[in-house]
């Protein structure tokens, strides 16, 4: 029995040593680890050094010439048979030190984590963060968010009639200058104008566009004292997914009611 245990231990040690040894194919290069997706070998003058990506990153082994040292978000890397990962290191809102993670409570909020520091981002009104696609999508297209009320009771149906207001039309939100509703084949979705603009009702029913607040009576002071130039600059530098809606953080502000039309 004792000799059998020694054999099992020796075999395990042999596997471990095989995994942690590597012969450089060339004098210089970066090569994927045999079984770990977040580890790789750096070869310099034919000497191999085992390296580990940041927690939440994985080694991108797509360079066929092995000249690129690149650790990317786990969801961007095809690990294949390299299935092992370092144990997760979590911080508030971050499952790992690096990555993009959904909020624990709000469907329209997600967090960009870099070295354990979380930056909060929020989808535009009517959108929710899709955990699979990792972009902001219509809330009713995100499975875990379908139970949330999307259009806040707004109806595209004409009161007292079976018809709808139009196959595609835009309608102002009654309480927020920036928000508006889109009616698509009778279904209402709440949406919002890009940061720095508000919804301007068109000359005919069901029309309108996002315009400068100064051009929309009653909404001139919608953004108050917010520094819109700085907010826009931060959006461009955020480095988040390439979806424009996902990169649009919402400022913290007091919502002012949209002015009603005078009869």
N, C-alpha and C positions, 0 to 999 in steps of 0.2 A: 504493500500500500504506500509506504514511504517513498519507494523508488518511483512509483507511478506518479506521485505528486511532483517529484523532482523533474520528471520528464515533461509534465504539463507546464510547469513553471519555466523550464528551459525553452519550450516551444513558444510560450508567450513572450519571453524576453527576446527570442530570435525574431519574431514578427515586429516587435517594437523597434529593435535595432535596424531592421530592414527598412522600416518606415522612416526612420530618422537619419538614414545614410543615403547619400546621393553622389553619383559620379557625374561631373560636369561634361556634357556632350561637346562643349566648346569652351574656349578660355573665358568668354564673357557672355552673359545672358541672364534671363529671368525665366524660370521654369516652374510649372505648377507642381504642388505637392502631390504625392501619390494618392492620398485618401482625404486630405483636408482641403476644403475650398477656401479657407481664409489664411492658408499658409502657402509659401512659395520658396523656391531656392534662388538665391542670388549668387551667380558665379563671377568671380573676379580673379583673373590669372589662373583659371582652372581650379580655384578653391571655392567650395560650396558653403554658403552661409544660409541657415534656415531663418526666414523672416515671417512675421505675422502681421496681417492687415489689422486696422483698427476694428474694435468690436462692433459688428454690424456691417462691415465691409468684406468683400471677397476678392480674390485675385482673378483678374480678367486674363484668361489664357488664349485669347483669340488671335494674338499676333503669331503667325506661323514662323516668323524668324526669331522669336523669343528675345526681342530687343527692347520691349516695352515693359516698364515697371508700373503697373496700374492696378490700384485697389478701388473698386467701385461698390455702390450700394448692392446689397445681396440680391435685391429683386432685379437688378440689371445684369446679373452674371448667371450664365448657364453652367452650373457646377458639374453636371453629368454624374459620373460615378464618384466624384470627390464629395462625399456626403457629410463628412465630419466637420464640426464647427466648434470654436471655443465657446464655453458656457456664456450665456448672455449677461451683460453688466447693465443694469437698469438704473435710470434716474427718473425724476418726475416727468411724466408724459413720454418718456423714451424707453422702449422695450430693450433697445441696445444703445450703445453710445452714439452710433451713427445710423441714420435712416430717416424715413418719412413715415409717420405713424398716425392713425386716426385718433381723434379725441375719444376719451372713455364715455362721454355723455352726449356730446353734440355731433350730429351727423354732418353739419356743414363746417366743422373745424378740424384741422389737421396740424401736425407739429413736424417741423423740420429740425432734426437733432444732429448736432455736430459736436463731437467730443463730449457728449452728455448734456450740452446746453440746448434747450428747446426753444424754438421760435414759433410763435402761434400765427397761423394763417386761417383765413375764413373764406369760404366760397361765396360767390355773389348770391344775392337773394334768389331763392327758388332752386338752387343747386345744392348738391351734397357730395361729400368726398367718397369716391368709389375705391374700396380697399384693394380690389383686383387690378383695375386699370390705373389706379393712383393718379387720377385727375378728378376734377369736379364735373359732375354730370347732373342732368335733371334728377331731382330728388325721387321721383316716382320710378326711375330706372335703376335706383340703388336698392337692392333687396332689403337690407336691414333698415332702410329709411322709409319704406313704403307705407308704414303705419302712421307716419307723421302727416299732419294736415299740410298740404302743399299750397293751396290757394286761399287759405283762411276764409272759406265760405263764399268766395267770389264765384258767380255762376255765369257761364257763357250763354245760358238759355234766356230767351226773352220772356219776361214774366207773363203768365197767362197764355203762352203759346208754346207749341211743340218745336218751333224753329229755334235756331241759334243765331247769334249776332254776326257770324261770318266764319268761313273756313279758316281764315287767318286774320287776326286783328289785334291791335294793341289798345290797352285801357289803363288809365291812370290809377294808381293805388290811392285810396281815399285818405290815408294818414301819413304817407311818406313820399316826399318829392322825388326821391331817387328810384323808388320801386314802381313797377307797373305789371300788368297782367297780359299774357299772350293767350289768345284763344286759338286752339288748333283742333278743327273738326269737332267743336263742342266741348273740348277739355281745356280747363284753365290751368295755367302755370304762372307762378309768381317769378318775376325776374327783376333785374336791377341794372341801372346804368353804370358805366365805368366810373371809377373814382374821379371826382372833379366835375361830374356832370349830373344833371337831373332830367327827369322825363318831362317833356313839353307836349301837351295835348295838341293834336293836329286840328286843322280847320274842319275836317269831317269826322264823323263818329268812327271809332275803331282805328284811328291813325295817330301818329305821334312819333317823336324821336328824342334821343338824348342830346341835350344842348347845354351850353354854358349857363350856370345859374343866373347870371346877370340878364339873360334873355328870357327868363321865365318869371313872370310877375308872381310875387308871393313866396318865391323860393330863392331869392337873391342871397339870403344869409344862411342857407342850408348847412354849409360846411363851417360856418363860424370863423374861428381863428386858426383852423387847421392849416399847417404848412403843406399844401398840396404838391409843391415842387419837390420837397424832400420825400414825400410818400411815393411819388412816381419814380424818383431816382432809386429808392430802395427796392421797388418792384423790379426794375431792370437789373439790379445787382443781386437779387435774391438767390439766383441759381436753382430755383425749384423746377418741377416738371414743366415741359414745354407747353402746357395748356394755359392759355391766357387767363381763363377764369380761375384756375387754381393758383395763379400768382397774384391774385388781387386781394390783399389784406384789407379788411374793413376797419375804418377808424372808430374809436370809441367816441360816441357823440350822443347828444340828446336829440331824438327824432322830433322834428317839428311838423305839425299837421299840414297837409297840402291845402292850400286855399281853395274854397269852393267857388264855382262860377256864380256870378250874379245873374239873377233872372232878368 
